[in-house]
């Protein structure tokens, strides 16, 4: 039972990670006056890639 709860919390963390990617990307996009959401999500991911190992260590 505990494993299922851990998996669900890990999935939630991943979802939160992608939401944060979008938020960061939108902020960058606003600064650059970019309306392309694919670019926005991509830049958000790039910014957070540096933080990803930290997030993984928290998640595990």
Secondary structure, DSSP 8 states (H G I E B T S, - for coil): -HHHHHHHHHHHHHHHHHHHHHHHHHHHHHHHT---HHHHHHHHHHHHHHHHHHHHHHH-
